[in-house]
Amino acid sequence: MTTEDHVEGLEGGFQPWNEHDLEARPFVKIGRTYTITMGCLTEAEFTTWGRVLLELPGARPDSMGFFSDAFGNPCLEASVEPSGMTVEGHASPEQWALRDTAFKEAVEEAKLPRFPA
């Protein structure tokens, strides 16, 4: 079954995204945990982690959000969890790839501690 709002069988995949946005385009639902040992970061590492977040594409100062929807709300939001930093929300594939790649590279460059693979 196909409707303007939903394509059956593609749950979690690309779905039309339109909140009165005339330039509606497909967005992908994001849910990822980066395995950074958040509970063990030193003060210097925590400061570095904060700087990394602020320098990411789409960063919204004074929040853990990234990019904005048609209403000004964050499309992606990050949170600190025991398992690491979790990012959830919706973004275009291009936005997600840009942010995800930049974050991974910055974490590697900063040598932030991570759980063993």
N, CA, C and O atoms as CSV, one atom per row, in Angstrom:
chain,resi,resn,atom,element,x,y,z
A,1,MET,N,N,0.827,-1.173,0.000
A,1,MET,CA,C,0.000,0.000,0.000
A,1,MET,C,C,0.880,1.248,0.000
A,1,MET,O,O,1.870,1.323,0.728
A,2,THR,N,N,0.518,2.199,-0.802
A,2,THR,CA,C,1.262,3.437,-0.878
A,2,THR,C,C,0.309,4.615,-0.731
A,2,THR,O,O,-0.727,4.672,-1.395
A,3,THR,N,N,0.658,5.539,0.129
A,3,THR,CA,C,-0.089,6.789,0.254
A,3,THR,C,C,0.917,7.911,0.210
A,3,THR,O,O,2.124,7.673,0.166
A,4,GLU,N,N,0.431,9.114,0.221
A,4,GLU,CA,C,1.328,10.263,0.204
A,4,GLU,C,C,2.185,10.325,1.464
A,4,GLU,O,O,3.297,10.851,1.429
A,5,ASP,N,N,1.679,9.792,2.578
A,5,ASP,CA,C,2.371,9.885,3.853
A,5,ASP,C,C,3.177,8.658,4.225
A,5,ASP,O,O,4.027,8.733,5.112
A,6,HIS,N,N,2.935,7.525,3.571
A,6,HIS,CA,C,3.536,6.287,4.047
A,6,HIS,C,C,3.721,5.304,2.893
A,6,HIS,O,O,2.849,5.151,2.038
A,7,VAL,N,N,4.860,4.652,2.889
A,7,VAL,CA,C,5.107,3.567,1.950
A,7,VAL,C,C,5.287,2.312,2.768
A,7,VAL,O,O,6.275,2.181,3.491
A,8,GLU,N,N,4.343,1.378,2.669
A,8,GLU,CA,C,4.374,0.173,3.480
A,8,GLU,C,C,5.646,-0.623,3.196
A,8,GLU,O,O,6.069,-0.758,2.047
A,9,GLY,N,N,6.239,-1.141,4.253
A,9,GLY,CA,C,7.455,-1.944,4.118
A,9,GLY,C,C,8.729,-1.128,4.255
A,9,GLY,O,O,9.823,-1.691,4.254
A,10,LEU,N,N,8.607,0.182,4.373
A,10,LEU,CA,C,9.798,1.011,4.492
A,10,LEU,C,C,9.921,1.652,5.862
A,10,LEU,O,O,10.605,2.664,6.011
A,11,GLU,N,N,9.266,1.079,6.868
A,11,GLU,CA,C,9.369,1.624,8.209
A,11,GLU,C,C,10.847,1.723,8.593
A,11,GLU,O,O,11.606,0.769,8.424
A,12,GLY,N,N,11.235,2.860,9.098
A,12,GLY,CA,C,12.627,3.065,9.479
A,12,GLY,C,C,13.510,3.442,8.310
A,12,GLY,O,O,14.682,3.766,8.498
A,13,GLY,N,N,12.966,3.406,7.108
A,13,GLY,CA,C,13.749,3.801,5.939
A,13,GLY,C,C,13.416,5.224,5.556
A,13,GLY,O,O,13.156,6.058,6.424
A,14,PHE,N,N,13.419,5.506,4.297
A,14,PHE,CA,C,13.110,6.841,3.829
A,14,PHE,C,C,11.610,7.029,3.761
A,14,PHE,O,O,10.906,6.214,3.165
A,15,GLN,N,N,11.124,8.075,4.352
A,15,GLN,CA,C,9.712,8.424,4.342
A,15,GLN,C,C,9.588,9.883,3.929
A,15,GLN,O,O,10.486,10.678,4.207
A,16,PRO,N,N,8.508,10.246,3.279
A,16,PRO,CA,C,8.327,11.665,2.973
A,16,PRO,C,C,8.277,12.478,4.258
A,16,PRO,O,O,7.731,12.027,5.265
A,17,TRP,N,N,8.835,13.648,4.222
A,17,TRP,CA,C,8.870,14.519,5.383
A,17,TRP,C,C,8.277,15.853,4.963
A,17,TRP,O,O,8.833,16.540,4.105
A,18,ASN,N,N,7.174,16.215,5.551
A,18,ASN,CA,C,6.553,17.466,5.171
A,18,ASN,C,C,5.794,18.043,6.348
A,18,ASN,O,O,4.733,17.539,6.718
A,19,GLU,N,N,6.333,19.092,6.932
A,19,GLU,CA,C,5.643,19.830,7.973
A,19,GLU,C,C,5.443,21.242,7.426
A,19,GLU,O,O,6.024,22.203,7.928
A,20,HIS,N,N,4.614,21.350,6.393
A,20,HIS,CA,C,4.351,22.602,5.700
A,20,HIS,C,C,5.617,23.155,5.078
A,20,HIS,O,O,5.760,24.368,4.924
A,21,ASP,N,N,6.515,22.295,4.729
A,21,ASP,CA,C,7.764,22.672,4.076
A,21,ASP,C,C,7.579,22.459,2.583
A,21,ASP,O,O,7.403,21.323,2.141
A,22,LEU,N,N,7.614,23.518,1.807
A,22,LEU,CA,C,7.368,23.407,0.378
A,22,LEU,C,C,8.467,22.648,-0.341
A,22,LEU,O,O,8.269,22.153,-1.450
A,23,GLU,N,N,9.615,22.557,0.288
A,23,GLU,CA,C,10.717,21.813,-0.324
A,23,GLU,C,C,10.867,20.449,0.358
A,23,GLU,O,O,11.976,20.012,0.663
A,24,ALA,N,N,9.733,19.791,0.588
A,24,ALA,CA,C,9.748,18.488,1.274
A,24,ALA,C,C,10.667,17.527,0.540
A,24,ALA,O,O,10.686,17.471,-0.690
A,25,ARG,N,N,11.421,16.781,1.313
A,25,ARG,CA,C,12.320,15.779,0.742
A,25,ARG,C,C,12.418,14.624,1.719
A,25,ARG,O,O,12.071,14.777,2.890
A,26,PRO,N,N,12.881,13.480,1.266
A,26,PRO,CA,C,12.936,12.325,2.179
A,26,PRO,C,C,13.960,12.530,3.287
A,26,PRO,O,O,15.058,13.040,3.065
A,27,PHE,N,N,13.571,12.123,4.469
A,27,PHE,CA,C,14.450,12.145,5.632
A,27,PHE,C,C,14.580,10.707,6.129
A,27,PHE,O,O,13.713,9.867,5.885
A,28,VAL,N,N,15.653,10.449,6.814
A,28,VAL,CA,C,15.880,9.126,7.369
A,28,VAL,C,C,15.824,9.251,8.887
A,28,VAL,O,O,16.284,10.239,9.459
A,29,LYS,N,N,15.251,8.230,9.530
A,29,LYS,CA,C,15.190,8.215,10.993
A,29,LYS,C,C,16.544,7.748,11.520
A,29,LYS,O,O,17.080,6.730,11.081
A,30,ILE,N,N,17.079,8.503,12.458
A,30,ILE,CA,C,18.411,8.243,12.998
A,30,ILE,C,C,18.306,7.714,14.421
A,30,ILE,O,O,17.489,8.190,15.209
A,31,GLY,N,N,19.109,6.760,14.736
A,31,GLY,CA,C,19.259,6.250,16.088
A,31,GLY,C,C,20.620,5.592,16.189
A,31,GLY,O,O,20.810,4.479,15.698
A,32,ARG,N,N,21.570,6.268,16.822
A,32,ARG,CA,C,22.933,5.730,16.897
A,32,ARG,C,C,23.533,6.048,18.245
A,32,ARG,O,O,23.307,7.123,18.803
A,33,THR,N,N,24.304,5.101,18.769
A,33,THR,CA,C,25.069,5.336,19.990
A,33,THR,C,C,26.544,5.263,19.645
A,33,THR,O,O,27.019,4.272,19.091
A,34,TYR,N,N,27.260,6.324,19.981
A,34,TYR,CA,C,28.714,6.352,19.823
A,34,TYR,C,C,29.293,5.885,21.147
A,34,TYR,O,O,28.967,6.435,22.199
A,35,THR,N,N,30.141,4.886,21.102
A,35,THR,CA,C,30.605,4.216,22.316
A,35,THR,C,C,31.766,4.947,22.993
A,35,THR,O,O,32.846,4.388,23.180
A,36,ILE,N,N,31.522,6.191,23.352
A,36,ILE,CA,C,32.495,6.987,24.096
A,36,ILE,C,C,32.223,6.733,25.579
A,36,ILE,O,O,31.070,6.746,26.012
A,37,THR,N,N,33.261,6.506,26.339
A,37,THR,CA,C,33.077,6.243,27.777
A,37,THR,C,C,32.791,7.550,28.497
A,37,THR,O,O,33.655,8.095,29.184
A,38,MET,N,N,31.574,8.047,28.336
A,38,MET,CA,C,31.187,9.359,28.853
A,38,MET,C,C,31.401,9.489,30.367
A,38,MET,O,O,31.814,10.546,30.844
A,39,GLY,N,N,31.127,8.434,31.110
A,39,GLY,CA,C,31.257,8.483,32.566
A,39,GLY,C,C,32.694,8.513,33.055
A,39,GLY,O,O,32.944,8.754,34.237
A,40,CYS,N,N,33.630,8.274,32.168
A,40,CYS,CA,C,35.042,8.227,32.566
A,40,CYS,C,C,35.868,9.375,31.987
A,40,CYS,O,O,37.090,9.393,32.140
A,41,LEU,N,N,35.216,10.333,31.325
A,41,LEU,CA,C,35.972,11.429,30.729
A,41,LEU,C,C,36.558,12.323,31.808
A,41,LEU,O,O,35.902,12.631,32.802
A,42,THR,N,N,37.793,12.731,31.599
A,42,THR,CA,C,38.396,13.718,32.490
A,42,THR,C,C,37.744,15.071,32.194
A,42,THR,O,O,37.017,15.205,31.210
A,43,GLU,N,N,37.996,16.059,33.029
A,43,GLU,CA,C,37.428,17.390,32.783
A,43,GLU,C,C,37.907,17.932,31.435
A,43,GLU,O,O,37.127,18.528,30.691
A,44,ALA,N,N,39.181,17.726,31.122
A,44,ALA,CA,C,39.726,18.195,29.849
A,44,ALA,C,C,39.067,17.475,28.670
A,44,ALA,O,O,38.745,18.101,27.660
A,45,GLU,N,N,38.866,16.150,28.799
A,45,GLU,CA,C,38.216,15.388,27.726
A,45,GLU,C,C,36.756,15.815,27.552
A,45,GLU,O,O,36.260,15.896,26.428
A,46,PHE,N,N,36.075,16.087,28.661
A,46,PHE,CA,C,34.685,16.524,28.587
A,46,PHE,C,C,34.601,17.886,27.889
A,46,PHE,O,O,33.687,18.124,27.098
A,47,THR,N,N,35.544,18.769,28.179
A,47,THR,CA,C,35.601,20.066,27.510
A,47,THR,C,C,35.852,19.883,26.017
A,47,THR,O,O,35.238,20.558,25.191
A,48,THR,N,N,36.752,18.973,25.676
A,48,THR,CA,C,37.039,18.681,24.274
A,48,THR,C,C,35.798,18.134,23.586
A,48,THR,O,O,35.480,18.543,22.469
A,49,TRP,N,N,35.095,17.214,24.238
A,49,TRP,CA,C,33.864,16.642,23.684
A,49,TRP,C,C,32.840,17.756,23.407
A,49,TRP,O,O,32.199,17.763,22.356
A,50,GLY,N,N,32.692,18.693,24.349
A,50,GLY,CA,C,31.775,19.817,24.163
A,50,GLY,C,C,32.160,20.683,22.983
A,50,GLY,O,O,31.298,21.128,22.225
A,51,ARG,N,N,33.454,20.924,22.826
A,51,ARG,CA,C,33.944,21.706,21.688
A,51,ARG,C,C,33.658,20.987,20.383
A,51,ARG,O,O,33.241,21.608,19.405
A,52,VAL,N,N,33.881,19.673,20.365
A,52,VAL,CA,C,33.605,18.866,19.171
A,52,VAL,C,C,32.140,19.021,18.764
A,52,VAL,O,O,31.840,19.228,17.588
A,53,LEU,N,N,31.233,18.922,19.732
A,53,LEU,CA,C,29.801,19.046,19.412
A,53,LEU,C,C,29.486,20.398,18.795
A,53,LEU,O,O,28.743,20.479,17.816
A,54,LEU,N,N,30.047,21.460,19.362
A,54,LEU,CA,C,29.761,22.811,18.866
A,54,LEU,C,C,30.316,23.071,17.478
A,54,LEU,O,O,29.823,23.947,16.767
A,55,GLU,N,N,31.338,22.320,17.085
A,55,GLU,CA,C,31.953,22.522,15.777
A,55,GLU,C,C,31.350,21.642,14.690
A,55,GLU,O,O,31.742,21.744,13.528
A,56,LEU,N,N,30.406,20.782,15.048
A,56,LEU,CA,C,29.790,19.887,14.062
A,56,LEU,C,C,28.841,20.638,13.137
A,56,LEU,O,O,28.250,21.642,13.537
A,57,PRO,N,N,28.689,20.158,11.897
A,57,PRO,CA,C,27.716,20.766,10.995
A,57,PRO,C,C,26.321,20.744,11.624
A,57,PRO,O,O,25.899,19.728,12.176
A,58,GLY,N,N,25.617,21.863,11.535
A,58,GLY,CA,C,24.253,21.937,12.045
A,58,GLY,C,C,24.138,22.132,13.542
A,58,GLY,O,O,23.028,22.117,14.074
A,59,ALA,N,N,25.255,22.315,14.242
A,59,ALA,CA,C,25.218,22.463,15.703
A,59,ALA,C,C,24.381,23.664,16.095
A,59,ALA,O,O,24.429,24.714,15.454
A,60,ARG,N,N,23.611,23.489,17.164
A,60,ARG,CA,C,22.787,24.568,17.708
A,60,ARG,C,C,23.370,24.955,19.065
A,60,ARG,O,O,23.243,24.196,20.026
A,61,PRO,N,N,24.008,26.125,19.161
A,61,PRO,CA,C,24.618,26.538,20.440
A,61,PRO,C,C,23.611,26.484,21.588
A,61,PRO,O,O,22.420,26.726,21.397
A,62,ASP,N,N,24.105,26.167,22.773
A,62,ASP,CA,C,23.292,26.090,23.992
A,62,ASP,C,C,22.264,24.963,23.966
A,62,ASP,O,O,21.253,25.033,24.664
A,63,SER,N,N,22.515,23.922,23.163
A,63,SER,CA,C,21.625,22.760,23.169
A,63,SER,C,C,22.403,21.542,22.705
A,63,SER,O,O,23.557,21.654,22.290
A,64,MET,N,N,21.778,20.394,22.775
A,64,MET,CA,C,22.369,19.160,22.257
A,64,MET,C,C,21.691,18.812,20.936
A,64,MET,O,O,21.658,17.647,20.542
A,65,GLY,N,N,21.148,19.826,20.249
A,65,GLY,CA,C,20.433,19.618,18.995
A,65,GLY,C,C,21.275,19.999,17.783
A,65,GLY,O,O,22.250,20.745,17.875
A,66,PHE,N,N,20.856,19.453,16.642
A,66,PHE,CA,C,21.541,19.710,15.385
A,66,PHE,C,C,20.513,19.922,14.289
A,66,PHE,O,O,19.474,19.263,14.266
A,67,PHE,N,N,20.804,20.842,13.382
A,67,PHE,CA,C,19.945,21.209,12.267
A,67,PHE,C,C,18.592,21.691,12.808
A,67,PHE,O,O,18.350,21.606,14.012
A,68,SER,N,N,17.728,22.183,11.956
A,68,SER,CA,C,16.418,22.675,12.384
A,68,SER,C,C,15.360,22.270,11.375
A,68,SER,O,O,15.620,22.218,10.173
A,69,ASP,N,N,14.152,21.980,11.880
A,69,ASP,CA,C,13.040,21.694,10.989
A,69,ASP,C,C,12.348,23.016,10.632
A,69,ASP,O,O,12.819,24.090,11.008
A,70,ALA,N,N,11.236,22.930,9.910
A,70,ALA,CA,C,10.519,24.115,9.464
A,70,ALA,C,C,10.012,24.961,10.624
A,70,ALA,O,O,9.705,26.138,10.437
A,71,PHE,N,N,9.917,24.382,11.822
A,71,PHE,CA,C,9.419,25.106,12.988
A,71,PHE,C,C,10.544,25.608,13.893
A,71,PHE,O,O,10.277,26.211,14.933
A,72,GLY,N,N,11.797,25.363,13.509
A,72,GLY,CA,C,12.928,25.789,14.327
A,72,GLY,C,C,13.344,24.793,15.389
A,72,GLY,O,O,14.240,25.078,16.183
A,73,ASN,N,N,12.713,23.632,15.421
A,73,ASN,CA,C,13.063,22.587,16.387
A,73,ASN,C,C,14.253,21.789,15.875
A,73,ASN,O,O,14.450,21.682,14.665
A,74,PRO,N,N,15.055,21.222,16.789
A,74,PRO,CA,C,16.181,20.408,16.319
A,74,PRO,C,C,15.699,19.154,15.608
A,74,PRO,O,O,14.730,18.524,16.032
A,75,CYS,N,N,16.374,18.798,14.534
A,75,CYS,CA,C,16.068,17.561,13.811
A,75,CYS,C,C,16.731,16.371,14.492
A,75,CYS,O,O,16.172,15.274,14.526
A,76,LEU,N,N,17.906,16.590,15.026
A,76,LEU,CA,C,18.656,15.550,15.727
A,76,LEU,C,C,18.958,16.048,17.131
A,76,LEU,O,O,19.257,17.225,17.332
A,77,GLU,N,N,18.876,15.140,18.106
A,77,GLU,CA,C,19.227,15.505,19.476
A,77,GLU,C,C,20.153,14.447,20.041
A,77,GLU,O,O,19.968,13.250,19.820
A,78,ALA,N,N,21.157,14.912,20.778
A,78,ALA,CA,C,22.126,14.018,21.405
A,78,ALA,C,C,21.854,13.953,22.896
A,78,ALA,O,O,21.347,14.904,23.492
A,79,SER,N,N,22.199,12.816,23.491
A,79,SER,CA,C,22.087,12.667,24.937
A,79,SER,C,C,23.227,11.795,25.434
A,79,SER,O,O,23.774,10.975,24.697
A,80,VAL,N,N,23.572,11.991,26.696
A,80,VAL,CA,C,24.628,11.197,27.321
A,80,VAL,C,C,23.973,10.029,28.036
A,80,VAL,O,O,23.082,10.220,28.864
A,81,GLU,N,N,24.414,8.822,27.719
A,81,GLU,CA,C,23.874,7.579,28.280
A,81,GLU,C,C,25.034,6.759,28.832
A,81,GLU,O,O,26.186,7.024,28.491
A,82,PRO,N,N,24.752,5.759,29.685
A,82,PRO,CA,C,25.840,4.901,30.184
A,82,PRO,C,C,26.617,4.207,29.060
A,82,PRO,O,O,27.807,3.926,29.207
A,83,SER,N,N,25.946,3.934,27.945
A,83,SER,CA,C,26.598,3.238,26.839
A,83,SER,C,C,27.355,4.179,25.907
A,83,SER,O,O,28.040,3.720,24.993
A,84,GLY,N,N,27.242,5.482,26.124
A,84,GLY,CA,C,27.927,6.447,25.275
A,84,GLY,C,C,27.039,7.630,24.964
A,84,GLY,O,O,26.135,7.955,25.734
A,85,MET,N,N,27.291,8.274,23.840
A,85,MET,CA,C,26.467,9.395,23.402
A,85,MET,C,C,25.489,8.888,22.361
A,85,MET,O,O,25.893,8.300,21.358
A,86,THR,N,N,24.202,9.114,22.594
A,86,THR,CA,C,23.156,8.673,21.674
A,86,THR,C,C,22.654,9.867,20.874
A,86,THR,O,O,22.472,10.958,21.415
A,87,VAL,N,N,22.431,9.650,19.583
A,87,VAL,CA,C,21.854,10.661,18.701
A,87,VAL,C,C,20.599,10.068,18.093
A,87,VAL,O,O,20.621,8.966,17.545
A,88,GLU,N,N,19.491,10.815,18.195
A,88,GLU,CA,C,18.218,10.349,17.633
A,88,GLU,C,C,17.517,11.500,16.938
A,88,GLU,O,O,17.721,12.665,17.280
A,89,GLY,N,N,16.694,11.166,15.967
A,89,GLY,CA,C,15.892,12.167,15.272
A,89,GLY,C,C,15.758,11.848,13.802
A,89,GLY,O,O,15.827,10.688,13.395
A,90,HIS,N,N,15.568,12.881,13.014
A,90,HIS,CA,C,15.419,12.750,11.565
A,90,HIS,C,C,16.342,13.751,10.883
A,90,HIS,O,O,16.510,14.875,11.355
A,91,ALA,N,N,16.929,13.342,9.788
A,91,ALA,CA,C,17.784,14.242,9.008
A,91,ALA,C,C,17.814,13.733,7.576
A,91,ALA,O,O,17.506,12.572,7.305
A,92,SER,N,N,18.187,14.612,6.674
A,92,SER,CA,C,18.370,14.147,5.300
A,92,SER,C,C,19.612,13.254,5.289
A,92,SER,O,O,20.481,13.398,6.149
A,93,PRO,N,N,19.703,12.351,4.341
A,93,PRO,CA,C,20.906,11.503,4.274
A,93,PRO,C,C,22.185,12.332,4.170
A,93,PRO,O,O,23.215,11.965,4.737
A,94,GLU,N,N,22.117,13.446,3.448
A,94,GLU,CA,C,23.295,14.301,3.299
A,94,GLU,C,C,23.681,14.941,4.632
A,94,GLU,O,O,24.858,14.970,4.990
A,95,GLN,N,N,22.685,15.456,5.370
A,95,GLN,CA,C,22.975,16.065,6.671
A,95,GLN,C,C,23.582,15.033,7.614
A,95,GLN,O,O,24.569,15.305,8.297
A,96,TRP,N,N,22.976,13.838,7.642
A,96,TRP,CA,C,23.452,12.814,8.555
A,96,TRP,C,C,24.880,12.401,8.214
A,96,TRP,O,O,25.724,12.302,9.104
A,97,ALA,N,N,25.156,12.162,6.947
A,97,ALA,CA,C,26.497,11.732,6.539
A,97,ALA,C,C,27.541,12.784,6.907
A,97,ALA,O,O,28.623,12.449,7.389
A,98,LEU,N,N,27.213,14.056,6.678
A,98,LEU,CA,C,28.129,15.145,6.993
A,98,LEU,C,C,28.423,15.199,8.485
A,98,LEU,O,O,29.581,15.297,8.890
A,99,ARG,N,N,27.369,15.135,9.308
A,99,ARG,CA,C,27.513,15.229,10.761
A,99,ARG,C,C,28.204,13.998,11.333
A,99,ARG,O,O,29.104,14.120,12.164
A,100,ASP,N,N,27.786,12.810,10.893
A,100,ASP,CA,C,28.337,11.554,11.391
A,100,ASP,C,C,29.830,11.449,11.082
A,100,ASP,O,O,30.622,11.101,11.958
A,101,THR,N,N,30.210,11.744,9.858
A,101,THR,CA,C,31.617,11.671,9.460
A,101,THR,C,C,32.452,12.683,10.244
A,101,THR,O,O,33.532,12.354,10.736
A,102,ALA,N,N,31.949,13.908,10.358
A,102,ALA,CA,C,32.686,14.943,11.096
A,102,ALA,C,C,32.864,14.547,12.561
A,102,ALA,O,O,33.929,14.770,13.135
A,103,PHE,N,N,31.826,13.961,13.171
A,103,PHE,CA,C,31.925,13.570,14.573
A,103,PHE,C,C,32.943,12.448,14.761
A,103,PHE,O,O,33.796,12.525,15.646
A,104,LYS,N,N,32.857,11.408,13.934
A,104,LYS,CA,C,33.793,10.292,14.059
A,104,LYS,C,C,35.239,10.764,13.905
A,104,LYS,O,O,36.114,10.357,14.670
A,105,GLU,N,N,35.486,11.619,12.915
A,105,GLU,CA,C,36.841,12.110,12.690
A,105,GLU,C,C,37.329,12.950,13.877
A,105,GLU,O,O,38.482,12.833,14.291
A,106,ALA,N,N,36.448,13.796,14.419
A,106,ALA,CA,C,36.832,14.645,15.548
A,106,ALA,C,C,37.115,13.825,16.798
A,106,ALA,O,O,38.047,14.134,17.539
A,107,VAL,N,N,36.318,12.775,17.044
A,107,VAL,CA,C,36.541,11.904,18.204
A,107,VAL,C,C,37.879,11.182,18.072
A,107,VAL,O,O,38.632,11.077,19.040
A,108,GLU,N,N,38.170,10.687,16.876
A,108,GLU,CA,C,39.461,10.018,16.645
A,108,GLU,C,C,40.615,10.993,16.844
A,108,GLU,O,O,41.607,10.666,17.496
A,109,GLU,N,N,40.482,12.197,16.277
A,109,GLU,CA,C,41.541,13.190,16.381
A,109,GLU,C,C,41.773,13.612,17.831
A,109,GLU,O,O,42.913,13.807,18.253
A,110,ALA,N,N,40.682,13.751,18.593
A,110,ALA,CA,C,40.782,14.157,20.004
A,110,ALA,C,C,41.202,13.001,20.912
A,110,ALA,O,O,41.544,13.210,22.076
A,111,LYS,N,N,41.174,11.778,20.368
A,111,LYS,CA,C,41.519,10.574,21.122
A,111,LYS,C,C,40.658,10.414,22.373
A,111,LYS,O,O,41.148,10.045,23.440
A,112,LEU,N,N,39.356,10.700,22.217
A,112,LEU,CA,C,38.437,10.505,23.333
A,112,LEU,C,C,38.299,9.006,23.599
A,112,LEU,O,O,38.201,8.223,22.654
A,113,PRO,N,N,38.291,8.589,24.876
A,113,PRO,CA,C,38.238,7.155,25.200
A,113,PRO,C,C,36.910,6.539,24.796
A,113,PRO,O,O,35.850,7.151,24.931
A,114,ARG,N,N,36.993,5.302,24.292
A,114,ARG,CA,C,35.805,4.569,23.845
A,114,ARG,C,C,35.803,3.185,24.452
A,114,ARG,O,O,36.838,2.648,24.847
A,115,PHE,N,N,34.592,2.616,24.514
A,115,PHE,CA,C,34.483,1.227,24.969
A,115,PHE,C,C,35.183,0.338,23.959
A,115,PHE,O,O,35.201,0.660,22.771
A,116,PRO,N,N,35.771,-0.794,24.406
A,116,PRO,CA,C,36.428,-1.711,23.465
A,116,PRO,C,C,35.403,-2.276,22.479
A,116,PRO,O,O,34.240,-2.498,22.818
A,117,ALA,N,N,35.866,-2.498,21.263
A,117,ALA,CA,C,34.982,-3.048,20.209
A,117,ALA,C,C,34.707,-4.505,20.448
A,117,ALA,O,O,33.989,-5.134,19.671
